[in-house]
Amino acid sequence: MPSTAPSSFSELEQWLNERRVTEIECLVPDLTGVARGKILPREKFTEDRGMRLPEAIVAIGVTGEFPESGSYYDFITPTDRDMHLQPDPATVCIVPWATDPTAQVVHDCYDRDGKLIPYAPRSVLRRVCQLFDDQGWQPIVAPELEFYLVERSIDPDLPLKPPVGRNGRSETSRQAYSIDAVNEFDPLFEDIYDYCERMGLNVDTLIHEVGAGQMEINFFHDHPLGLADEVFFFKRTIREAALRHGMYATFMAKPMANEPGSAMHVHQSITDKATGQNIFSNPDGSPSKAFYWYIGGLQKYIPAATALFAPYVNSYRRLVRSNAAPINTQWGTDNRTVGIRSPVATPAARRVENRVIGADANPYVALAATLACGYLGITKQIEPTPECRGDAYLANYQLPRSLGEALTALREEPDLAEVLGEAFVTVYTEIKEVEYAEFMKVISPWEREHLLLHV
C-alpha cells in the first residue's frame, strides 16, 4: 500500500473525511482468501472503531461448510463466540467501482483478551514476520500472479473457454508475451489499471502468459503483509472489472484442461534491518551461507507445506510434468523447470523464487508458509542439494500428488506447526478435509466416460 497511508485511527478519520466517504467495507480474509465482513455507514464505523464476527468466519472452507467434530473445536468454541475486529488504517483504500464514496479496510482478528486469533490468515503472516523481526531481519517479497480471462458461464458442467476479444474472436492458440493479444482486452485493462491507481496498488508489469486468455500481473517488492493485502485487494478488483466487461477472471490453478495452470510465483529475499544489506550476498558479492540455507529450507519443507501452496483438489492438476509448473524441489539459477529458482541478479537484488505456489493460494497463508520454510532453513542451517543445471522435469516427483497426501504431510511436520502455530495447522487441515470429502461425493465426466461400460 502507498507510504502515505494512514498509520493511526485519527489519520484514518482524516483520510475518510478528505474523500467524503459515506460507507466502509470492513473486510477480513478467510482461509480461502474470500473477503468476509460487514458494510457499515461511516458514522457507525467511527463510533465502534471495529466490529464483531463469529470466530469461525475466518475458518470456513470454500464450500461454506464446517467440520462437525474433531480437533477443530479444540481451538474454536462450539458456542460460536465473537471475535473482535480492529481496522488496520494502513490498508484503507477507495472502492473504485462503488456508486457512492466507499472505502474498504482490512481488519485484524482478536479474542476477548486482546490476543490475535491464531488461525486467521493475517495473524499467521504477522506471526512469521515477527520471527524474522526478532532476528533483526526484514523479509522482502514480490509476487507474480497469473490468472485467466474466460467467457461467462453459469453452468459448472461446461468447460471454460477464452473470452471474445475486440476482434470478435476467441484465442485458439497460445500467445506468450504477445502485445497484440493483451491489446485485445484494452478496455478491461484500462479499467484495471485505473482501479489499481485509485486504490494505491503497486502493480508493475502486465504480460500475456502461455495459455489462451492467460495473463500475469507482477507486483513491486515490499513487506510481506502489505503485499498480501495488495494481492487480496487485486483479486477482488480484477474479478469486478472482468464482470463489468462481460467475462470472468479466475485464479483457479487449472481452469482449462488443455492449457497451462496459473501460479503465484513469489520472489523473496531478506535484508539486515541494521545495515539494509541483503543477507543473501556476502560483502564480495558472492552468495552467502544464508542464501543456500534458505534454499535448503525450501527444499526440505515445501513438500510438507504443499497443502498451503496448492490448497484445492484442482491445484494438483497444475503440478504435473511438462505443464509449465514444478514437480519437485530442485533448485537452479535462471532455470524455470525447477521448483526453486534463483534469477540472475546483482548481489544487492539476489533472491529466491518459489514456483510451487498456485494462483489459488491464499496470499497471506502462502507468504507465511514460504517464509517459514526459508526461516527454518537459515535457523537450522539446512544445506541444499547440488544445483540442477538441466531439465528438472526429467527428475522424479517430490511434491505430493493429491490434496489428501499433502494434508498428511503437513500434519506430520512438527517444525512447520511450531512456526505457523498448532492452532492454524489444525484448523486449516480439518477444513481442507471437509472440502476433500465434499469433492469425493462428485462423480466426474472422466469416470462416466471410461468406467461406465469398461469395468
Backbone torsions as a table, in degrees:
resi	resn	phi	psi	omega
1	MET	NA	159.9	-175.1
2	PRO	-64.3	149.9	-178.0
3	SER	-65.6	-17.7	-179.4
4	THR	-86.5	7.1	-178.4
5	ALA	-64.9	150.7	179.0
6	PRO	-59.7	148.2	179.1
7	SER	-117.5	-0.9	179.3
8	SER	-146.6	167.9	-179.0
9	PHE	-66.8	-35.0	179.0
10	SER	-66.1	-39.7	176.5
11	GLU	-68.0	-33.8	176.3
12	LEU	-63.3	-43.8	177.6
13	GLU	-59.7	-43.6	178.6
14	GLN	-62.6	-41.3	178.8
15	TRP	-59.8	-44.5	-179.9
16	LEU	-66.1	-38.8	179.4
17	ASN	-64.1	-43.9	-177.8
18	GLU	-61.4	-29.3	-177.5
19	ARG	-102.9	4.8	176.6
20	ARG	53.1	43.1	-178.4
21	VAL	-68.9	135.7	-179.4
22	THR	-111.6	-19.7	179.3
23	GLU	-136.0	150.3	179.0
24	ILE	-125.9	126.0	169.7
25	GLU	-89.5	110.0	-178.9
26	CYS	-92.2	109.7	-167.8
27	LEU	-111.2	143.5	172.5
28	VAL	-134.3	121.5	175.6
29	PRO	-75.3	128.9	178.5
30	ASP	-90.2	-170.6	-174.9
31	LEU	-63.1	-26.8	179.2
32	THR	-86.8	-12.1	-173.9
33	GLY	93.5	4.8	177.0
34	VAL	-72.5	141.7	178.3
35	ALA	-81.6	111.7	173.0
36	ARG	-103.0	165.9	175.3
37	GLY	142.6	-152.7	-177.5
38	LYS	-139.6	156.2	172.6
39	ILE	-106.0	121.1	-175.3
40	LEU	-116.8	145.1	168.1
41	PRO	-62.7	152.1	-177.8
42	ARG	-54.0	-43.1	-176.9
43	GLU	-62.9	-41.3	-179.6
44	LYS	-66.9	-39.6	178.4
45	PHE	-62.0	-43.4	-179.0
46	THR	-66.5	-39.1	-179.3
47	GLU	-66.5	-44.1	-172.3
48	ASP	-86.3	-29.4	-174.7
49	ARG	50.7	42.3	-179.6
50	GLY	145.2	-174.4	-179.8
51	MET	-157.9	178.1	178.2
52	ARG	-124.0	146.4	174.2
53	LEU	-142.2	154.2	173.5
54	PRO	-58.5	138.6	-172.7
55	GLU	-64.6	-23.0	-179.5
56	ALA	-75.8	-9.3	-176.7
57	ILE	-62.0	-33.5	178.7
58	VAL	-85.1	-5.2	-178.0
59	ALA	-119.2	53.0	-177.0
60	ILE	-118.9	146.7	-178.9
61	GLY	-84.8	173.6	-177.1
62	VAL	-67.5	-21.4	176.7
63	THR	-87.2	-5.5	-178.0
64	GLY	83.5	9.1	-177.5
65	GLU	-97.7	158.6	175.5
66	PHE	-120.3	155.4	172.5
67	PRO	-62.4	144.0	178.3
68	GLU	-81.6	-23.1	180.0
69	SER	-161.5	-178.2	175.3
70	GLY	112.0	-172.7	-176.7
71	SER	-67.0	-16.6	174.0
72	TYR	-48.5	-40.0	-175.5
73	TYR	-85.7	4.6	167.4
74	ASP	-74.7	-20.5	-176.4
75	PHE	-118.4	-18.3	178.1
76	ILE	-121.5	119.7	-173.6
77	THR	-70.5	139.6	178.8
78	PRO	-68.7	-9.2	177.8
79	THR	-81.0	-2.6	174.3
80	ASP	59.9	50.1	-177.6
81	ARG	-74.4	167.5	-177.2
82	ASP	-82.9	150.9	162.7
83	MET	-110.3	155.3	-175.4
84	HIS	-105.0	124.3	-175.4
85	LEU	-103.7	134.3	177.4
86	GLN	-122.9	132.9	-178.8
87	PRO	-69.9	143.3	170.4
88	ASP	-96.2	105.2	-174.7
89	PRO	-55.4	-30.4	-176.8
90	ALA	-66.2	-15.9	-176.2
91	THR	-93.7	-4.1	-173.7
92	VAL	-65.2	137.8	173.9
93	CYS	-156.9	161.2	-179.9
94	ILE	-72.1	147.2	168.9
95	VAL	-90.7	98.6	-167.7
96	PRO	-68.3	-19.9	-178.2
97	TRP	-94.9	-1.3	-179.0
98	ALA	-74.0	147.1	179.3
99	THR	-71.4	-47.7	177.7
100	ASP	-94.4	156.8	178.8
101	PRO	-58.5	109.1	-173.8
102	THR	-129.4	137.8	176.4
103	ALA	-114.2	157.2	174.1
104	GLN	-125.6	139.0	-177.1
105	VAL	-136.8	130.9	175.4
106	VAL	-82.3	139.0	-178.1
107	HIS	-113.8	150.6	169.8
108	ASP	-97.2	151.5	-173.4
109	CYS	-107.2	128.0	-179.6
110	TYR	-126.2	155.1	172.4
111	ASP	-88.0	-177.9	-175.3
112	ARG	-67.2	-17.2	178.6
113	ASP	-93.2	4.9	177.7
114	GLY	83.5	15.6	177.9
115	LYS	-98.6	144.2	178.1
116	LEU	-60.4	137.3	174.1
117	ILE	-65.2	117.0	-167.2
118	PRO	-69.8	-20.7	-177.5
119	TYR	-99.8	-0.4	174.7
120	ALA	-70.4	133.9	-175.2
121	PRO	-54.0	-41.8	-179.3
122	ARG	-66.9	-34.0	177.9
123	SER	-64.7	-39.8	-179.0
124	VAL	-64.1	-43.1	178.6
125	LEU	-66.3	-39.9	175.7
126	ARG	-59.3	-41.5	-178.9
127	ARG	-60.3	-46.0	-178.3
128	VAL	-68.6	-42.3	178.5
129	CYS	-60.6	-34.2	178.4
130	GLN	-65.2	-34.8	177.4
131	LEU	-61.9	-41.5	176.5
132	PHE	-65.6	-42.7	-179.7
133	ASP	-60.5	-39.4	179.3
134	ASP	-62.6	-25.5	178.7
135	GLN	-89.2	-2.6	-176.0
136	GLY	80.2	23.3	-177.4
137	TRP	-111.9	152.4	174.1
138	GLN	-122.0	107.4	176.8
139	PRO	-72.4	141.3	178.3
140	ILE	-125.1	133.0	-179.7
141	VAL	-132.7	158.9	176.0
142	ALA	-147.0	102.3	179.3
143	PRO	-78.1	149.1	170.0
144	GLU	-121.1	113.2	-168.8
145	LEU	-109.9	119.4	177.6
146	GLU	-97.1	150.9	178.2
147	PHE	-159.1	164.6	178.0
148	TYR	-113.3	142.9	163.8
149	LEU	-96.1	129.5	-177.9
150	VAL	-135.7	159.2	174.8
151	GLU	-61.5	147.9	174.6
152	ARG	-66.3	137.4	-180.0
153	SER	-150.0	124.6	-179.7
154	ILE	-97.2	-0.8	179.7
155	ASP	-106.5	107.6	-177.6
156	PRO	-67.1	-11.7	178.9
157	ASP	-81.7	-13.8	-178.1
158	LEU	-91.0	138.4	175.7
159	PRO	-61.5	147.8	178.4
160	LEU	-77.6	153.0	-179.3
161	LYS	-132.3	151.8	173.5
162	PRO	-62.2	148.9	-179.1
163	PRO	-78.5	166.5	176.8
164	VAL	-81.2	130.3	178.6
165	GLY	-90.2	-167.0	-177.4
166	ARG	-64.0	-25.8	-178.3
167	ASN	-82.1	1.6	177.3
168	GLY	85.3	5.3	-178.4
169	ARG	-125.3	155.7	173.6
170	SER	-90.1	153.5	174.7
171	GLU	-66.7	137.1	177.4
172	THR	-122.5	-2.6	179.4
173	SER	-136.8	166.5	-177.5
174	ARG	-82.0	134.4	-170.8
175	GLN	-127.9	52.0	-176.1
176	ALA	-56.5	126.8	176.3
177	TYR	63.1	17.4	179.8
178	SER	-76.0	124.1	177.1
179	ILE	-70.6	-42.9	-178.7
180	ASP	-62.9	-35.9	179.6
181	ALA	-66.5	-37.0	174.9
182	VAL	-66.1	-42.1	-177.8
183	ASN	-63.9	-17.7	175.0
184	GLU	-59.2	-23.4	-177.3
185	PHE	-118.9	32.5	-179.1
186	ASP	-51.6	-48.5	-178.2
187	PRO	-57.7	-38.7	178.5
188	LEU	-64.9	-49.2	-175.3
189	PHE	-70.9	-26.6	172.8
190	GLU	-63.1	-41.8	177.1
191	ASP	-65.9	-41.6	-178.7
192	ILE	-61.4	-47.1	-180.0
193	TYR	-65.8	-36.2	177.0
194	ASP	-64.7	-45.8	178.1
195	TYR	-60.3	-45.7	-177.6
196	CYS	-63.1	-39.2	178.8
197	GLU	-64.6	-42.5	-179.1
198	ARG	-69.5	-25.0	178.4
199	MET	-90.9	-10.6	-179.1
200	GLY	77.5	25.0	178.7
201	LEU	-82.3	132.5	-174.1
202	ASN	-91.1	61.2	177.8
203	VAL	-78.4	146.6	-175.4
204	ASP	-110.4	-105.7	-170.4
205	THR	-85.4	141.3	170.1
206	LEU	-112.2	128.2	176.4
207	ILE	-135.3	160.6	170.0
208	HIS	-90.0	125.0	179.4
209	GLU	-85.2	-170.3	-171.3
210	VAL	-67.1	-43.7	-172.9
211	GLY	-71.2	158.7	176.7
212	ALA	-68.2	115.6	-177.8
213	GLY	81.8	10.7	-178.0
214	GLN	-95.9	129.8	-178.2
215	MET	-122.6	167.4	175.8
216	GLU	-142.3	136.0	173.8
217	ILE	-116.9	130.8	176.2
218	ASN	-103.2	145.7	178.7
219	PHE	-109.3	146.6	173.7
220	PHE	-65.7	148.1	-178.8
221	HIS	-69.4	147.3	-177.8
222	ASP	-170.3	-171.1	178.0
223	HIS	-66.5	142.1	-174.7
224	PRO	-57.8	-41.3	-176.4
225	LEU	-65.3	-44.5	179.1
226	GLY	-63.2	-38.1	-179.9
227	LEU	-73.3	-35.0	174.6
228	ALA	-60.8	-41.2	176.2
229	ASP	-61.1	-41.2	-178.5
230	GLU	-65.6	-42.1	177.6
231	VAL	-64.2	-41.5	177.4
232	PHE	-57.4	-49.1	178.9
233	PHE	-66.5	-39.7	-176.4
234	PHE	-62.9	-41.2	179.3
235	LYS	-60.5	-43.4	176.6
236	ARG	-60.5	-43.7	-174.1
237	THR	-64.5	-48.0	-174.7
238	ILE	-72.8	-31.6	174.7
239	ARG	-62.6	-44.2	-179.7
240	GLU	-64.6	-44.7	-179.6
241	ALA	-62.9	-42.4	-179.9
242	ALA	-62.0	-42.9	178.6
243	LEU	-59.1	-38.2	-179.0
244	ARG	-70.7	-13.0	176.6
245	HIS	-112.0	20.8	171.9
246	GLY	74.9	25.4	179.5
247	MET	-144.1	173.7	174.8
248	TYR	-106.9	149.3	164.6
249	ALA	-112.2	126.8	-178.0
250	THR	-124.0	140.1	176.8
251	PHE	-108.0	18.7	171.6
252	MET	-54.8	145.0	-179.8
253	ALA	-68.2	-32.6	-177.9
254	LYS	-145.7	79.6	-175.2
255	PRO	-78.4	-25.5	-176.9
256	MET	-130.1	136.2	-169.3
257	ALA	-60.7	-39.5	-172.0
258	ASN	-102.5	15.6	179.3
259	GLU	-119.8	156.4	178.8
260	PRO	-62.6	160.6	176.7
261	GLY	-81.1	173.1	180.0
262	SER	-110.8	134.3	-176.3
263	ALA	-116.3	166.9	164.6
264	MET	-124.7	83.2	178.0
265	HIS	-67.9	135.1	-177.4
266	VAL	-122.3	115.2	172.7
267	HIS	-83.0	138.6	-176.0
268	GLN	-146.0	141.3	175.9
269	SER	-148.3	175.5	-178.6
270	ILE	-136.3	133.0	173.8
271	THR	-110.3	151.0	173.7
272	ASP	-78.0	122.9	-174.5
273	LYS	-65.6	-27.9	-178.6
274	ALA	-76.6	-37.2	-174.5
275	THR	-109.3	-19.9	-175.7
276	GLY	77.8	7.1	-177.6
277	GLN	-85.9	146.6	176.3
278	ASN	-73.0	117.1	-176.0
279	ILE	-75.3	-4.1	175.8
280	PHE	-79.4	-6.7	-178.6
281	SER	-125.5	139.5	172.6
282	ASN	-76.9	165.3	178.2
283	PRO	-56.2	-29.3	179.3
284	ASP	-84.6	3.0	177.7
285	GLY	92.7	-5.9	179.8
286	SER	-79.5	159.6	178.1
287	PRO	-63.0	138.4	-178.6
288	SER	-88.0	170.5	173.8
289	LYS	-62.2	-38.0	179.5
290	ALA	-59.8	-36.8	177.8
291	PHE	-60.5	-48.7	-178.9
292	TYR	-69.7	-38.2	178.8
293	TRP	-65.4	-37.4	177.9
294	TYR	-61.0	-45.7	176.7
295	ILE	-61.7	-41.9	177.9
296	GLY	-59.2	-38.9	177.4
297	GLY	-65.9	-41.8	176.3
298	LEU	-61.2	-44.1	-179.6
299	GLN	-61.5	-42.4	-175.6
300	LYS	-72.2	-39.7	-168.2
301	TYR	-104.9	-14.4	179.1
302	ILE	-57.0	-42.7	178.9
303	PRO	-56.8	-39.5	178.7
304	ALA	-74.4	-25.0	-179.3
305	ALA	-92.5	1.7	-174.3
306	THR	-59.6	-33.4	178.3
307	ALA	-62.4	-21.7	177.4
308	LEU	-87.2	-27.3	178.5
309	PHE	-90.3	-26.1	-178.4
310	ALA	-131.6	80.9	-164.0
311	PRO	-86.1	-2.1	-175.7
312	TYR	-131.3	164.3	177.9
313	VAL	-59.2	-35.5	179.4
314	ASN	-65.3	-26.6	-176.2
315	SER	-59.4	-32.4	-173.7
316	TYR	-81.5	-8.7	171.7
317	ARG	-73.7	-21.7	177.4
318	ARG	-80.9	-37.9	-172.0
319	LEU	-85.1	61.8	179.4
320	VAL	-128.0	160.3	-176.1
321	ARG	-59.4	138.2	176.4
322	SER	60.5	37.2	178.9
323	ASN	-121.7	26.0	-179.1
324	ALA	58.8	26.7	177.7
325	ALA	-139.6	150.5	-176.5
326	PRO	-72.3	156.3	175.3
327	ILE	-123.1	-1.4	-178.3
328	ASN	-151.1	-177.5	-177.8
329	THR	-107.5	27.7	172.5
330	GLN	-61.3	153.8	176.3
331	TRP	-128.3	154.0	-180.0
332	GLY	-166.0	160.7	178.0
333	THR	-87.4	124.8	178.6
334	ASP	51.3	45.4	-177.0
335	ASN	-127.8	110.9	-175.6
336	ARG	-89.0	6.8	175.2
337	THR	-91.9	-9.6	-175.7
338	VAL	-93.5	165.7	175.5
339	GLY	-81.5	-25.2	-176.9
340	ILE	-128.1	108.8	-173.8
341	ARG	-110.3	140.4	171.6
342	SER	-109.4	104.7	179.8
343	PRO	-66.0	153.8	173.4
344	VAL	-67.8	126.3	-175.3
345	ALA	-156.9	164.6	173.4
346	THR	-69.3	161.5	177.9
347	PRO	-55.5	-37.1	-179.6
348	ALA	-68.5	-26.1	-177.4
349	ALA	-106.9	12.7	-179.3
350	ARG	-58.7	133.5	-174.6
351	ARG	-153.4	171.3	178.9
352	VAL	-123.5	139.3	-179.7
353	GLU	-114.0	120.7	173.8
354	ASN	-88.7	113.4	-175.7
355	ARG	-101.0	5.0	-178.5
356	VAL	-80.5	-30.6	-171.1
357	ILE	-64.9	133.9	178.0
358	GLY	-89.3	157.9	177.0
359	ALA	-64.8	-18.7	-179.0
360	ASP	-83.8	-4.0	-177.7
361	ALA	-73.7	146.6	171.6
362	ASN	-65.1	123.2	-174.9
363	PRO	-61.2	-35.7	178.9
364	TYR	-65.9	-45.5	-178.8
365	VAL	-67.6	-44.6	-177.6
366	ALA	-63.4	-44.0	179.6
367	LEU	-67.3	-40.6	177.4
368	ALA	-61.1	-42.5	-175.8
369	ALA	-69.7	-44.7	-178.5
370	THR	-68.0	-37.4	176.0
371	LEU	-67.3	-35.4	177.6
372	ALA	-62.8	-42.6	178.8
373	CYS	-61.1	-46.2	179.6
374	GLY	-67.0	-39.1	178.1
375	TYR	-60.2	-45.4	178.2
376	LEU	-63.3	-36.6	178.5
377	GLY	-61.0	-44.2	-178.7
378	ILE	-71.5	-47.8	-175.4
379	THR	-68.8	-26.9	177.7
380	LYS	-99.9	0.7	177.3
381	GLN	51.1	56.4	-178.2
382	ILE	-86.4	120.9	179.8
383	GLU	-79.7	139.3	178.3
384	PRO	-80.2	167.2	172.1
385	THR	-73.9	166.9	176.3
386	PRO	-57.5	148.4	-178.2
387	GLU	-62.5	137.2	174.6
388	CYS	-83.2	120.0	-178.0
389	ARG	-108.4	6.2	179.8
390	GLY	-125.6	-148.4	-177.5
391	ASP	-88.3	109.7	-178.0
392	ALA	-69.6	-16.3	177.2
393	TYR	-69.2	-15.3	177.7
394	LEU	-82.3	-11.6	178.0
395	ALA	-86.5	174.6	-176.9
396	ASN	-76.2	158.5	170.5
397	TYR	-63.8	137.2	173.8
398	GLN	-125.9	-8.9	179.3
399	LEU	-95.7	153.0	174.2
400	PRO	-55.9	146.0	-176.3
401	ARG	-96.6	-6.3	-178.7
402	SER	-152.0	163.6	178.6
403	LEU	-63.5	-40.0	179.8
404	GLY	-60.5	-44.1	178.4
405	GLU	-64.6	-39.6	-178.8
406	ALA	-66.9	-39.5	179.3
407	LEU	-65.0	-38.8	176.7
408	THR	-62.1	-43.4	179.9
409	ALA	-63.7	-38.6	179.6
410	LEU	-66.9	-43.4	179.5
411	ARG	-61.7	-31.4	-172.6
412	GLU	-92.8	8.8	-179.3
413	GLU	-109.1	96.7	-175.7
414	PRO	-66.7	-29.8	-178.1
415	ASP	-64.5	-42.3	178.1
416	LEU	-67.1	-37.8	178.1
417	ALA	-62.7	-36.0	179.6
418	GLU	-67.9	-40.0	-177.6
419	VAL	-78.3	-44.3	-177.5
420	LEU	-83.4	-22.7	-179.2
421	GLY	104.9	131.9	-179.4
422	GLU	-61.0	-39.3	-178.6
423	ALA	-60.5	-45.0	-179.2
424	PHE	-63.8	-49.8	-176.8
425	VAL	-60.9	-40.9	180.0
426	THR	-65.0	-50.9	-179.1
427	VAL	-62.3	-44.5	-178.1
428	TYR	-61.3	-50.2	-176.0
429	THR	-66.1	-35.2	-179.9
430	GLU	-71.9	-35.7	174.4
431	ILE	-62.9	-42.4	-179.4
432	LYS	-67.6	-31.1	175.6
433	GLU	-64.9	-36.9	177.0
434	VAL	-64.6	-44.6	177.8
435	GLU	-61.2	-43.2	-178.6
436	TYR	-63.3	-40.3	178.4
437	ALA	-64.1	-37.7	177.4
438	GLU	-64.9	-41.9	179.1
439	PHE	-61.9	-39.8	-176.6
440	MET	-67.7	-9.9	175.7
441	LYS	-81.7	-12.4	-174.6
442	VAL	-96.4	131.3	175.9
443	ILE	-96.3	124.8	-173.3
444	SER	-85.2	160.3	174.8
445	PRO	-58.6	-35.4	179.2
446	TRP	-58.3	-42.7	-179.2
447	GLU	-65.6	-41.7	179.0
448	ARG	-67.2	-37.6	-177.3
449	GLU	-70.0	-43.4	-171.2
450	HIS	-101.1	-16.9	-175.9
451	LEU	-109.9	-25.0	-172.7
452	LEU	-52.3	-48.7	-174.0
453	LEU	-116.2	6.4	-173.1
454	HIS	-114.1	-6.7	-176.8
455	VAL	-122.8	NA	NA
